[in-house]
Amino acid sequence: MLRLEKVDAYYKELQALWSISLTVNEGEIVALIGPNGAGKTTTLRIISGLHKPASGEISFMNQSISKLPSNRIVELGLSHVPETGKIFTAMSVYENLELGAFMKKARKGKNQSLERVFEIFPRLAERKDQSAGTLSGGERQMLAIGRALMSEPRMLMLDEPSFGLAPILVEHMFETIARINEQGVSILLVEQNVQAALELAHRAYLLENGRIVGEGNGKQLLSFESVRSAYLG
């Protein structure tokens, strides 16, 4: 479904990604883990068109997206929820969700998508007329994911969805991600909560210093000494 082949990326003179190759198959949850500064967020930005690769190939649904603008990538069914959500705080919850259905295809199914989002996140239904700027951190993350779902994505990329959440909300967030996946949405997950991410994901990649240094299922990556010592103690 999604394929990166030998992708390099730079920020001015600094190389951030070194020959990155990874795949996400239809119906999968794939986790991308690694320390801060490893290049995880850059990888998502490269895929979603927010940052252009210097070399290599990125394809989604057998179509090259390496040179496509972000809006075209969203139209193909690939949505990106950045770290900390990035919602429009001056707008209401409902208005934020409406923006997620800006594409012609998504506008046709806006009401059904809205019902689906409110079913997954009942808290948003309770606060639909409330200013998004008054939401808690957990509610803002719900809104950001809900807005992405309004575009009717085939795949969702989530960057640190549990960041800053209370432990009880973290557990609920991972349950929600599993539920979204069960509804047919493939997921590429960047997450610092490595234990939870590897328990949830079907497969995972370990990224260090801009390079993929390990891949496999959750149990395989948990057996890596570098993963155990760095994240699990």
MDAnalysis code that builds the backbone (N, CA, C; Angstrom):
import MDAnalysis as mda
import numpy as np

u = mda.Universe.empty(699, n_residues=233, atom_resindex=np.repeat(np.arange(233), 3), trajectory=True)
u.add_TopologyAttr("name", ["N", "CA", "C"] * 233)
u.add_TopologyAttr("resid", np.arange(1, 234))
u.add_TopologyAttr("resname", ["MET", "LEU", "ARG", "LEU", "GLU", "LYS", "VAL", "ASP", "ALA", "TYR", "TYR", "LYS", "GLU", "LEU", "GLN", "ALA", "LEU", "TRP", "SER", "ILE", "SER", "LEU", "THR", "VAL", "ASN", "GLU", "GLY", "GLU", "ILE", "VAL", "ALA", "LEU", "ILE", "GLY", "PRO", "ASN", "GLY", "ALA", "GLY", "LYS", "THR", "THR", "THR", "LEU", "ARG", "ILE", "ILE", "SER", "GLY", "LEU", "HIS", "LYS", "PRO", "ALA", "SER", "GLY", "GLU", "ILE", "SER", "PHE", "MET", "ASN", "GLN", "SER", "ILE", "SER", "LYS", "LEU", "PRO", "SER", "ASN", "ARG", "ILE", "VAL", "GLU", "LEU", "GLY", "LEU", "SER", "HIS", "VAL", "PRO", "GLU", "THR", "GLY", "LYS", "ILE", "PHE", "THR", "ALA", "MET", "SER", "VAL", "TYR", "GLU", "ASN", "LEU", "GLU", "LEU", "GLY", "ALA", "PHE", "MET", "LYS", "LYS", "ALA", "ARG", "LYS", "GLY", "LYS", "ASN", "GLN", "SER", "LEU", "GLU", "ARG", "VAL", "PHE", "GLU", "ILE", "PHE", "PRO", "ARG", "LEU", "ALA", "GLU", "ARG", "LYS", "ASP", "GLN", "SER", "ALA", "GLY", "THR", "LEU", "SER", "GLY", "GLY", "GLU", "ARG", "GLN", "MET", "LEU", "ALA", "ILE", "GLY", "ARG", "ALA", "LEU", "MET", "SER", "GLU", "PRO", "ARG", "MET", "LEU", "MET", "LEU", "ASP", "GLU", "PRO", "SER", "PHE", "GLY", "LEU", "ALA", "PRO", "ILE", "LEU", "VAL", "GLU", "HIS", "MET", "PHE", "GLU", "THR", "ILE", "ALA", "ARG", "ILE", "ASN", "GLU", "GLN", "GLY", "VAL", "SER", "ILE", "LEU", "LEU", "VAL", "GLU", "GLN", "ASN", "VAL", "GLN", "ALA", "ALA", "LEU", "GLU", "LEU", "ALA", "HIS", "ARG", "ALA", "TYR", "LEU", "LEU", "GLU", "ASN", "GLY", "ARG", "ILE", "VAL", "GLY", "GLU", "GLY", "ASN", "GLY", "LYS", "GLN", "LEU", "LEU", "SER", "PHE", "GLU", "SER", "VAL", "ARG", "SER", "ALA", "TYR", "LEU", "GLY"])
u.atoms.positions = np.array([
    [0.829, -1.207, 0.000],
    [0.000, 0.000, 0.000],
    [0.864, 1.259, 0.000],
    [1.818, 1.328, 0.928],
    [2.788, 2.412, 0.983],
    [4.181, 1.815, 0.893],
    [5.023, 2.413, 0.058],
    [6.388, 1.901, -0.096],
    [7.371, 3.059, -0.206],
    [8.402, 3.019, 0.612],
    [9.538, 3.931, 0.507],
    [10.741, 3.100, 0.083],
    [11.457, 3.575, -0.945],
    [12.626, 2.851, -1.438],
    [13.834, 3.779, -1.477],
    [14.780, 3.511, -0.575],
    [16.066, 4.208, -0.546],
    [15.905, 5.728, -0.580],
    [15.113, 6.233, 0.368],
    [14.823, 7.668, 0.434],
    [15.874, 8.391, 1.268],
    [16.446, 9.437, 0.675],
    [17.355, 10.342, 1.385],
    [16.655, 11.680, 1.558],
    [16.938, 12.362, 2.668],
    [16.345, 13.680, 2.898],
    [17.352, 14.572, 3.617],
    [17.280, 15.865, 3.295],
    [18.190, 16.853, 3.876],
    [17.413, 18.028, 4.444],
    [17.977, 18.654, 5.461],
    [17.581, 19.983, 5.900],
    [18.789, 20.877, 5.638],
    [18.711, 21.628, 4.545],
    [19.847, 22.425, 4.064],
    [21.050, 21.497, 3.842],
    [22.110, 21.672, 4.593],
    [23.318, 20.865, 4.381],
    [23.293, 19.558, 5.177],
    [22.363, 19.441, 6.110],
    [22.362, 18.304, 7.032],
    [21.504, 17.162, 6.498],
    [22.095, 15.993, 6.363],
    [21.322, 14.843, 5.912],
    [20.550, 14.256, 7.088],
    [19.220, 14.122, 6.919],
    [18.346, 13.656, 7.994],
    [17.942, 12.199, 7.825],
    [17.808, 11.735, 6.589],
    [17.445, 10.340, 6.316],
    [18.450, 9.740, 5.344],
    [18.825, 8.493, 5.618],
    [19.837, 7.810, 4.823],
    [19.242, 6.521, 4.250],
    [18.875, 6.553, 2.981],
    [18.438, 5.361, 2.246],
    [17.352, 4.582, 3.003],
    [16.284, 5.295, 3.390],
    [15.189, 4.687, 4.143],
    [14.301, 3.853, 3.211],
    [14.056, 2.602, 3.586],
    [13.124, 1.733, 2.861],
    [12.174, 1.100, 3.871],
    [10.871, 1.229, 3.607],
    [9.877, 0.589, 4.462],
    [8.587, 0.397, 3.678],
    [7.736, -0.483, 4.181],
    [6.440, -0.739, 3.544],
    [5.350, -0.808, 4.611],
    [4.146, -0.448, 4.194],
    [2.944, -0.660, 5.004],
    [1.943, -1.365, 4.105],
    [1.528, -2.552, 4.489],
    [0.555, -3.313, 3.705],
    [-0.865, -2.932, 4.101],
    [-1.802, -3.218, 3.226],
    [-3.190, -2.888, 3.495],
    [-3.671, -3.602, 4.756],
    [-4.313, -2.839, 5.648],
    [-4.849, -3.407, 6.879],
    [-3.876, -3.474, 8.033],
    [-2.628, -3.064, 7.826],
    [-1.606, -3.155, 8.871],
    [-1.548, -1.920, 9.758],
    [-1.061, -2.147, 10.985],
    [-0.520, -1.075, 11.822],
    [0.987, -1.289, 11.853],
    [1.728, -0.317, 11.380],
    [3.195, -0.396, 11.377],
    [3.724, 0.729, 12.259],
    [4.560, 0.381, 13.217],
    [5.138, 1.372, 14.128],
    [6.540, 1.746, 13.664],
    [6.860, 3.021, 13.795],
    [8.201, 3.528, 13.531],
    [8.718, 4.096, 14.839],
    [9.704, 3.417, 15.424],
    [10.200, 3.815, 16.736],
    [11.671, 4.224, 16.635],
    [12.121, 4.940, 17.661],
    [13.501, 5.388, 17.693],
    [13.638, 6.583, 18.612],
    [14.859, 6.955, 18.958],
    [15.077, 8.078, 19.884],
    [14.715, 9.408, 19.241],
    [14.625, 10.443, 20.071],
    [14.402, 11.793, 19.558],
    [15.501, 12.166, 18.575],
    [15.112, 12.784, 17.468],
    [16.093, 13.199, 16.480],
    [16.505, 12.120, 15.506],
    [15.843, 10.950, 15.575],
    [16.229, 9.842, 14.706],
    [15.754, 10.031, 13.274],
    [14.728, 10.878, 13.077],
    [14.203, 11.096, 11.736],
    [12.788, 10.583, 11.540],
    [12.096, 10.255, 12.635],
    [10.742, 9.688, 12.527],
    [9.750, 10.708, 11.963],
    [9.740, 11.910, 12.543],
    [8.829, 12.950, 12.065],
    [9.183, 13.361, 10.643],
    [10.465, 13.437, 10.337],
    [10.889, 13.754, 8.971],
    [10.360, 12.728, 7.988],
    [10.376, 11.472, 8.368],
    [9.860, 10.414, 7.487],
    [8.389, 10.646, 7.169],
    [7.586, 10.982, 8.178],
    [6.174, 11.247, 7.933],
    [5.987, 12.486, 7.067],
    [6.768, 13.518, 7.305],
    [6.666, 14.750, 6.514],
    [7.049, 14.498, 5.047],
    [8.027, 13.649, 4.842],
    [8.433, 13.291, 3.481],
    [7.281, 12.571, 2.768],
    [6.650, 11.626, 3.455],
    [5.564, 10.854, 2.853],
    [4.385, 11.748, 2.508],
    [4.040, 12.665, 3.407],
    [2.846, 13.498, 3.208],
    [3.089, 14.713, 2.319],
    [4.312, 14.866, 1.796],
    [4.593, 15.946, 0.863],
    [4.968, 17.267, 1.498],
    [5.137, 17.295, 2.816],
    [5.508, 18.534, 3.492],
    [7.000, 18.838, 3.367],
    [7.769, 17.813, 3.027],
    [9.212, 17.958, 2.825],
    [9.590, 17.038, 1.672],
    [10.324, 17.527, 0.712],
    [10.625, 16.735, -0.476],
    [11.887, 15.887, -0.283],
    [11.852, 14.642, -0.741],
    [13.045, 13.804, -0.644],
    [14.121, 14.267, -1.624],
    [15.375, 14.054, -1.258],
    [16.472, 14.385, -2.160],
    [16.643, 13.304, -3.217],
    [16.337, 12.068, -2.847],
    [16.426, 10.946, -3.772],
    [15.581, 9.803, -3.239],
    [15.403, 8.789, -4.058],
    [14.575, 7.656, -3.671],
    [13.165, 7.791, -4.219],
    [12.335, 6.817, -3.914],
    [10.982, 6.760, -4.457],
    [9.973, 6.472, -3.351],
    [8.839, 7.172, -3.399],
    [7.732, 6.941, -2.467],
    [6.491, 6.670, -3.303],
    [5.811, 5.554, -3.028],
    [4.592, 5.231, -3.761],
    [3.479, 4.868, -2.787],
    [2.262, 5.211, -3.184],
    [1.069, 4.897, -2.403],
    [0.019, 4.360, -3.359],
    [-0.516, 3.197, -3.049],
    [-1.498, 2.542, -3.918],
    [-0.946, 2.425, -5.345],
    [0.341, 2.033, -5.437],
    [1.027, 1.813, -6.722],
    [1.161, 3.074, -7.570],
    [1.080, 4.236, -6.929],
    [1.263, 5.500, -7.639],
    [2.372, 6.290, -6.964],
    [3.289, 6.831, -7.762],
    [4.369, 7.630, -7.200],
    [3.807, 8.917, -6.596],
    [4.216, 9.215, -5.366],
    [3.784, 10.457, -4.714],
    [4.974, 11.320, -4.320],
    [6.161, 10.959, -4.779],
    [7.391, 11.651, -4.363],
    [7.362, 13.138, -4.669],
    [6.699, 13.516, -5.786],
    [6.709, 14.914, -6.207],
    [5.331, 15.570, -6.114],
    [4.368, 14.872, -5.513],
    [3.020, 15.417, -5.424],
    [2.897, 16.402, -4.258],
    [2.066, 17.439, -4.402],
    [1.793, 18.337, -3.262],
    [0.927, 17.627, -2.230],
    [0.917, 18.162, -1.027],
    [0.217, 17.509, 0.087],
    [-1.270, 17.304, -0.183],
    [-1.925, 18.297, -0.809],
    [-3.371, 18.167, -1.024],
    [-3.704, 17.005, -1.957],
    [-2.838, 16.749, -2.955],
    [-3.071, 15.619, -3.852],
    [-2.860, 14.298, -3.131],
    [-1.907, 14.268, -2.223],
    [-1.648, 13.042, -1.458],
    [-2.841, 12.718, -0.561],
    [-3.436, 13.746, 0.050],
    [-4.636, 13.539, 0.867],
    [-5.782, 13.022, -0.001],
    [-5.911, 13.555, -1.203],
    [-6.971, 13.120, -2.110],
    [-6.841, 11.645, -2.472],
    [-5.606, 11.137, -2.487],
    [-5.380, 9.719, -2.790],
    [-5.758, 8.820, -1.624],
    [-5.954, 9.425, -0.425],
    [-6.382, 8.637, 0.727],
    [-5.347, 8.461, 1.810],
    [-4.362, 9.350, 1.853],
    [-3.300, 9.268, 2.858],
    [-3.326, 10.536, 3.703],
    [-3.686, 10.423, 4.980],
    [-3.810, 11.580, 5.871],
    [-2.775, 11.526, 6.986],
    [-2.302, 12.694, 7.389],
    [-1.215, 12.840, 8.355],
    [-1.697, 13.667, 9.550],
    [-1.590, 13.110, 10.744],
    [-1.890, 13.846, 11.970],
    [-0.563, 14.179, 12.642],
    [-0.117, 15.436, 12.593],
    [1.188, 15.787, 13.145],
    [1.206, 15.748, 14.673],
    [2.407, 15.788, 15.211],
    [2.577, 15.804, 16.672],
    [1.846, 17.002, 17.269],
    [1.199, 16.785, 18.400],
    [0.401, 17.779, 19.149],
    [-0.832, 18.240, 18.388],
    [-1.189, 17.551, 17.307],
    [-2.494, 17.771, 16.692],
    [-2.601, 18.911, 15.714],
    [-2.184, 20.123, 16.110],
    [-2.274, 21.293, 15.229],
    [-3.720, 21.561, 14.780],
    [-4.582, 21.857, 15.718],
    [-5.968, 22.197, 15.399],
    [-6.110, 23.707, 15.251],
    [-7.277, 24.158, 14.744],
    [-7.563, 25.587, 14.612],
    [-8.313, 26.033, 15.866],
    [-7.582, 26.652, 16.789],
    [-8.125, 26.939, 18.115],
    [-9.221, 27.992, 18.121],
    [-9.240, 28.869, 17.114],
    [-10.251, 29.935, 17.081],
    [-11.579, 29.454, 16.503],
    [-11.584, 28.230, 16.002],
    [-12.786, 27.685, 15.386],
    [-13.428, 26.666, 16.326],
    [-14.686, 26.345, 16.074],
    [-15.373, 25.361, 16.904],
    [-14.914, 23.950, 16.536],
    [-15.250, 23.003, 17.386],
    [-14.945, 21.597, 17.127],
    [-15.571, 21.176, 15.797],
    [-16.835, 21.537, 15.607],
    [-17.548, 21.177, 14.374],
    [-16.880, 21.786, 13.145],
    [-16.456, 23.036, 13.238],
    [-15.816, 23.702, 12.099],
    [-14.480, 23.047, 11.765],
    [-13.739, 22.635, 12.782],
    [-12.491, 21.911, 12.543],
    [-12.757, 20.622, 11.784],
    [-13.787, 19.896, 12.204],
    [-14.110, 18.629, 11.547],
    [-14.561, 18.864, 10.109],
    [-15.341, 19.918, 9.900],
    [-15.797, 20.253, 8.541],
    [-14.613, 20.473, 7.602],
    [-13.562, 21.104, 8.109],
    [-12.387, 21.362, 7.279],
    [-11.742, 20.070, 6.797],
    [-11.877, 19.012, 7.591],
    [-11.305, 17.727, 7.195],
    [-11.966, 17.146, 5.957],
    [-13.182, 17.585, 5.664],
    [-13.925, 17.081, 4.506],
    [-13.905, 18.093, 3.370],
    [-12.771, 18.760, 3.175],
    [-12.702, 19.825, 2.173],
    [-12.704, 19.287, 0.743],
    [-12.295, 18.030, 0.534],
    [-12.243, 17.487, -0.818],
    [-13.645, 17.163, -1.322],
    [-13.798, 17.215, -2.632],
    [-15.109, 16.975, -3.238],
    [-15.658, 15.608, -2.853],
    [-14.810, 14.586, -2.933],
    [-15.242, 13.224, -2.595],
    [-15.680, 13.139, -1.138],
    [-14.897, 13.757, -0.242],
    [-15.207, 13.693, 1.184],
    [-16.448, 14.506, 1.536],
    [-16.678, 15.610, 0.809],
    [-17.855, 16.438, 1.092],
    [-19.154, 15.671, 0.884],
    [-19.152, 14.782, -0.103],
    [-20.366, 14.009, -0.389],
    [-20.751, 13.116, 0.791],
    [-19.750, 12.593, 1.483],
    [-20.031, 11.686, 2.601],
    [-19.810, 12.332, 3.952],
    [-19.864, 13.695, 3.990],
    [-19.516, 14.423, 5.216],
    [-20.371, 14.005, 6.408],
    [-21.676, 13.874, 6.215],
    [-22.560, 13.547, 7.339],
    [-22.275, 12.163, 7.898],
    [-22.034, 11.202, 7.003],
    [-21.709, 9.856, 7.472],
    [-20.364, 9.831, 8.184],
    [-19.393, 10.586, 7.647],
    [-18.079, 10.654, 8.295],
    [-18.185, 11.288, 9.666],
    [-19.032, 12.321, 9.778],
    [-19.213, 12.996, 11.053],
    [-19.814, 12.042, 12.086],
    [-20.793, 11.256, 11.666],
    [-21.389, 10.266, 12.574],
    [-20.340, 9.264, 13.036],
    [-19.495, 8.849, 12.113],
    [-18.437, 7.887, 12.445],
    [-17.459, 8.470, 13.458],
    [-17.052, 9.740, 13.239],
    [-16.119, 10.387, 14.165],
    [-16.745, 10.531, 15.547],
    [-18.012, 10.926, 15.597],
    [-18.683, 11.097, 16.886],
    [-18.898, 9.756, 17.589],
    [-19.014, 8.679, 16.815],
    [-19.126, 7.347, 17.420],
    [-17.803, 6.930, 18.044],
    [-16.715, 7.231, 17.343],
    [-15.383, 6.888, 17.862],
    [-14.993, 7.796, 19.023],
    [-15.339, 9.091, 18.909],
    [-14.989, 10.087, 19.927],
    [-16.257, 10.788, 20.425],
    [-17.035, 10.156, 21.307],
    [-18.268, 10.773, 21.814],
    [-18.031, 12.132, 22.470],
    [-16.839, 12.341, 23.032],
    [-16.530, 13.616, 23.680],
    [-16.614, 14.775, 22.680],
    [-16.244, 14.517, 21.440],
    [-16.305, 15.573, 20.430],
    [-17.746, 15.936, 20.102],
    [-18.638, 14.949, 20.126],
    [-20.057, 15.225, 19.891],
    [-20.607, 16.122, 20.998],
    [-20.174, 15.864, 22.243],
    [-20.625, 16.662, 23.384],
    [-20.137, 18.110, 23.290],
    [-18.997, 18.310, 22.615],
    [-18.366, 19.626, 22.559],
    [-18.334, 20.210, 21.152],
    [-19.203, 19.766, 20.280],
    [-19.107, 20.141, 18.867],
    [-19.243, 21.648, 18.637],
    [-20.002, 22.345, 19.493],
    [-20.183, 23.793, 19.325],
    [-19.200, 24.611, 20.153],
    [-18.326, 23.933, 20.867],
    [-17.361, 24.590, 21.754],
    [-16.132, 25.023, 20.958],
    [-15.498, 26.123, 21.370],
    [-14.263, 26.548, 20.738],
    [-13.180, 25.494, 20.946],
    [-12.479, 25.142, 19.868],
    [-11.433, 24.123, 19.963],
    [-10.310, 24.539, 20.901],
    [-10.130, 25.859, 21.067],
    [-9.079, 26.345, 21.943],
    [-9.324, 26.065, 23.414],
    [-10.557, 25.708, 23.777],
    [-10.876, 25.422, 25.176],
    [-10.760, 23.929, 25.505],
    [-10.406, 23.100, 24.525],
    [-10.315, 21.665, 24.754],
    [-9.066, 21.303, 25.552],
    [-9.142, 20.176, 26.243],
    [-7.964, 19.638, 26.942],
    [-7.010, 19.032, 25.911],
    [-5.812, 18.662, 26.371],
    [-4.830, 18.061, 25.467],
    [-5.340, 16.790, 24.814],
    [-5.984, 15.936, 25.605],
    [-6.524, 14.701, 25.064],
    [-7.625, 14.947, 24.053],
    [-8.482, 15.924, 24.337],
    [-9.580, 16.258, 23.424],
    [-9.047, 16.854, 22.118],
    [-7.979, 17.634, 22.212],
    [-7.380, 18.202, 20.997],
    [-6.816, 17.099, 20.107],
    [-6.221, 16.095, 20.741],
    [-5.689, 14.976, 19.956],
    [-6.820, 14.196, 19.294],
    [-7.925, 14.018, 20.020],
    [-9.098, 13.377, 19.429],
    [-9.583, 14.162, 18.221],
    [-9.625, 15.492, 18.360],
    [-10.119, 16.349, 17.289],
    [-9.210, 16.265, 16.064],
    [-7.908, 16.253, 16.285],
    [-6.964, 16.179, 15.167],
    [-7.141, 14.869, 14.401],
    [-7.306, 13.773, 15.127],
    [-7.506, 12.482, 14.466],
    [-8.872, 12.440, 13.787],
    [-9.894, 12.960, 14.477],
    [-11.224, 13.011, 13.893],
    [-11.252, 13.814, 12.616],
    [-10.560, 14.951, 12.600],
    [-10.501, 15.784, 11.392],
    [-9.853, 15.017, 10.242],
    [-8.792, 14.258, 10.544],
    [-8.144, 13.455, 9.501],
    [-9.083, 12.376, 8.973],
    [-9.882, 11.782, 9.842],
    [-10.824, 10.743, 9.419],
    [-11.924, 11.310, 8.519],
    [-12.199, 12.594, 8.633],
    [-13.232, 13.214, 7.797],
    [-12.855, 13.194, 6.315],
    [-11.577, 13.020, 6.005],
    [-11.145, 12.961, 4.609],
    [-11.296, 11.559, 4.024],
    [-11.843, 10.634, 4.818],
    [-12.057, 9.244, 4.405],
    [-10.759, 8.582, 3.941],
    [-9.738, 8.567, 4.794],
    [-8.426, 8.046, 4.381],
    [-8.393, 6.524, 4.278],
    [-7.545, 6.053, 3.379],
    [-7.221, 4.631, 3.320],
    [-6.112, 4.325, 4.334],
    [-5.251, 5.329, 4.568],
    [-4.157, 5.178, 5.527],
    [-4.027, 6.445, 6.358],
    [-3.708, 6.249, 7.633],
    [-3.544, 7.346, 8.574],
    [-2.132, 7.287, 9.132],
    [-1.442, 8.417, 9.117],
    [-0.123, 8.511, 9.736],
    [-0.252, 9.342, 11.006],
    [0.136, 8.763, 12.123],
    [-0.017, 9.404, 13.428],
    [1.353, 9.661, 14.034],
    [1.624, 10.927, 14.374],
    [2.898, 11.309, 14.964],
    [2.707, 11.588, 16.447],
    [3.166, 10.675, 17.292],
    [3.112, 10.801, 18.744],
    [1.693, 11.075, 19.268],
    [0.716, 10.221, 18.954],
    [-0.660, 10.499, 19.390],
    [-0.857, 10.478, 20.907],
    [0.062, 9.840, 21.653],
    [-0.101, 9.792, 23.112],
    [0.697, 10.880, 23.829],
    [1.361, 11.746, 23.073],
    [2.231, 12.762, 23.682],
    [1.451, 13.665, 24.630],
    [1.922, 13.772, 25.869],
    [1.346, 14.685, 26.842],
    [0.045, 14.221, 27.476],
    [-0.391, 12.994, 27.171],
    [-1.660, 12.524, 27.712],
    [-1.460, 11.823, 29.059],
    [-2.472, 11.908, 29.925],
    [-2.458, 11.169, 31.190],
    [-2.489, 9.677, 30.883],
    [-1.917, 8.845, 31.783],
    [-1.846, 7.398, 31.521],
    [-3.167, 6.751, 31.129],
    [-4.257, 7.141, 31.782],
    [-5.546, 6.528, 31.454],
    [-5.993, 6.919, 30.045],
    [-5.635, 8.126, 29.606],
    [-5.977, 8.568, 28.254],
    [-5.081, 7.917, 27.210],
    [-3.843, 7.607, 27.593],
    [-2.932, 6.907, 26.692],
    [-3.505, 5.541, 26.335],
    [-3.976, 4.820, 27.329],
    [-4.575, 3.502, 27.097],
    [-5.781, 3.618, 26.170],
    [-6.606, 4.618, 26.413],
    [-7.787, 4.838, 25.566],
    [-7.385, 5.200, 24.143],
    [-6.315, 5.980, 23.975],
    [-5.859, 6.376, 22.646],
    [-5.427, 5.158, 21.838],
    [-4.686, 4.248, 22.470],
    [-4.234, 3.066, 21.743],
    [-5.413, 2.137, 21.414],
    [-6.391, 2.061, 22.287],
    [-7.602, 1.292, 21.982],
    [-8.329, 1.895, 20.790],
    [-8.354, 3.227, 20.721],
    [-9.014, 3.919, 19.616],
    [-8.283, 3.669, 18.298],
    [-6.949, 3.692, 18.337],
    [-6.161, 3.419, 17.127],
    [-6.455, 2.014, 16.617],
    [-6.536, 1.049, 17.527],
    [-6.857, -0.324, 17.131],
    [-8.241, -0.397, 16.504],
    [-9.176, 0.349, 17.058],
    [-10.550, 0.345, 16.537],
    [-10.602, 0.948, 15.133],
    [-9.879, 2.042, 14.921],
    [-9.835, 2.667, 13.596],
    [-9.254, 1.686, 12.578],
    [-8.212, 0.980, 12.983],
    [-7.604, -0.012, 12.104],
    [-8.580, -1.147, 11.776],
    [-9.350, -1.573, 12.760],
    [-10.330, -2.638, 12.538],
    [-11.413, -2.213, 11.549],
    [-11.616, -0.900, 11.411],
    [-12.603, -0.373, 10.470],
    [-12.043, -0.237, 9.053],
    [-10.815, -0.721, 8.844],
    [-10.265, -0.771, 7.498],
    [-9.234, 0.274, 7.156],
    [-8.753, 1.032, 8.138],
    [-7.757, 2.073, 7.883],
    [-6.374, 1.553, 8.277],
    [-5.454, 1.533, 7.319],
    [-4.074, 1.167, 7.625],
    [-3.414, 2.318, 8.373],
    [-2.428, 1.987, 9.213],
    [-1.851, 3.024, 10.085],
    [-0.328, 2.907, 10.125],
    [0.329, 4.064, 9.946],
    [1.763, 4.190, 10.205],
    [1.903, 5.056, 11.445],
    [2.464, 4.490, 12.492],
    [2.458, 5.094, 13.826],
    [3.867, 5.435, 14.282],
    [4.105, 6.717, 14.561],
    [5.325, 7.154, 15.231],
    [4.972, 7.369, 16.696],
    [5.723, 6.732, 17.597],
    [5.313, 6.753, 19.008],
    [6.513, 6.523, 19.922],
    [6.606, 7.382, 20.981],
    [7.661, 7.232, 21.976],
    [7.316, 6.177, 23.029],
    [6.024, 5.872, 23.178],
    [5.616, 4.823, 24.107],
    [5.863, 3.485, 23.408],
    [7.119, 3.048, 23.458],
    [7.567, 1.920, 22.635],
    [6.869, 0.624, 23.023],
    [6.712, 0.362, 24.306],
    [6.070, -0.876, 24.750],
    [4.658, -0.978, 24.172],
    [3.874, 0.076, 24.324],
    [2.499, 0.072, 23.825],
    [2.460, -0.018, 22.301],
    [3.359, 0.710, 21.637],
    [3.383, 0.709, 20.171],
    [3.706, -0.676, 19.625],
    [4.687, -1.356, 20.222],
    [5.080, -2.670, 19.728],
    [4.044, -3.740, 20.066],
    [3.300, -3.535, 21.139],
    [2.217, -4.467, 21.459],
    [1.051, -4.295, 20.491],
    [0.857, -3.080, 19.996],
    [-0.263, -2.781, 19.104],
    [0.044, -3.123, 17.650],
    [1.267, -2.855, 17.208],
    [1.605, -2.928, 15.786],
    [1.747, -4.372, 15.297],
    [1.419, -4.556, 14.028],
    [1.669, -5.841, 13.374],
    [3.153, -5.991, 13.058],
    [3.766, -4.888, 12.626],
    [5.200, -4.861, 12.349],
    [5.765, -3.522, 12.802],
    [7.091, -3.459, 12.885],
    [7.714, -2.208, 13.329],
    [9.100, -2.065, 12.720],
    [9.528, -0.805, 12.634],
    [10.884, -0.468, 12.178],
    [11.559, 0.349, 13.273],
    [12.842, 0.110, 13.464],
    [13.652, 0.871, 14.415],
    [14.542, 1.823, 13.630],
    [14.399, 3.119, 13.911],
    [15.130, 4.166, 13.209],
    [16.121, 4.817, 14.162],
    [17.376, 4.870, 13.771],
    [18.406, 5.521, 14.576],
    [19.305, 6.341, 13.664],
    [19.513, 7.603, 14.007],
    [20.392, 8.490, 13.241],
    [20.052, 8.497, 11.750],
    [18.738, 8.497, 11.466],
    [18.300, 8.594, 10.084],
    [18.390, 7.318, 9.275],
    [18.681, 6.196, 9.942],
    [18.813, 4.912, 9.251],
    [17.916, 3.852, 9.893],
    [17.338, 2.982, 9.075],
    [16.607, 1.824, 9.595],
    [17.631, 0.799, 10.052],
    [17.602, 0.459, 11.350],
    [18.591, -0.478, 11.890],
    [17.949, -1.770, 12.391],
    [16.627, -1.878, 12.283],
    [15.958, -3.109, 12.689],
    [14.519, -3.109, 12.229],
    [13.980, -4.278, 11.972],
    [12.569, -4.401, 11.608],
    [12.079, -5.794, 11.975],
    [10.772, -5.908, 12.142],
    [10.180, -7.196, 12.487],
    [8.876, -6.971, 13.224],
    [8.350, -8.046, 13.826],
    [7.151, -7.860, 14.641],
    [7.547, -7.337, 16.021],
    [6.534, -7.058, 16.842],
    [6.798, -6.444, 18.141],
    [7.750, -7.242, 19.006],
    [7.528, -8.558, 19.081],
    [8.376, -9.401, 19.918],
    [9.816, -9.396, 19.424],
    [9.995, -9.373, 18.106],
    [11.351, -9.369, 17.552],
    [12.088, -8.086, 17.919],
    [11.405, -6.955, 17.804],
    [12.076, -5.700, 18.134],
    [12.303, -5.557, 19.633],
    [11.399, -6.096, 20.433],
    [11.597, -6.049, 21.879],
    [12.815, -6.872, 22.309],
    [13.229, -7.796, 21.465],
    [14.399, -8.612, 21.787],
    [15.708, -7.891, 21.471],
    [15.635, -6.767, 20.720],
    [16.839, -5.993, 20.431],
    [17.365, -5.393, 21.728],
    [18.645, -5.610, 22.008],
    [19.232, -5.099, 23.233],
    [19.162, -3.572, 23.274],
    [19.343, -2.916, 22.110],
    [19.307, -1.466, 22.078],
    [17.925, -0.943, 22.409],
    [16.881, -1.662, 22.000],
    [15.507, -1.262, 22.315],
    [15.224, -1.470, 23.799],
    [15.629, -2.611, 24.319],
    [15.370, -2.914, 25.729],
    [16.096, -1.939, 26.648],
    [17.346, -1.657, 26.362],
    [18.119, -0.789, 27.241],
    [17.672, 0.668, 27.135],
    [17.321, 1.101, 25.926],
    [16.962, 2.512, 25.719],
    [15.554, 2.840, 26.188],
    [14.613, 1.878, 26.058],
    [13.213, 2.207, 26.300],
    [12.568, 1.448, 27.455],
    [13.089, 0.284, 27.762],
    [12.404, -0.570, 28.745],
    [13.201, -0.755, 30.028],
    [14.447, -0.320, 30.058],
    [15.223, -0.420, 31.290],
    [15.817, -1.804, 31.496],
])
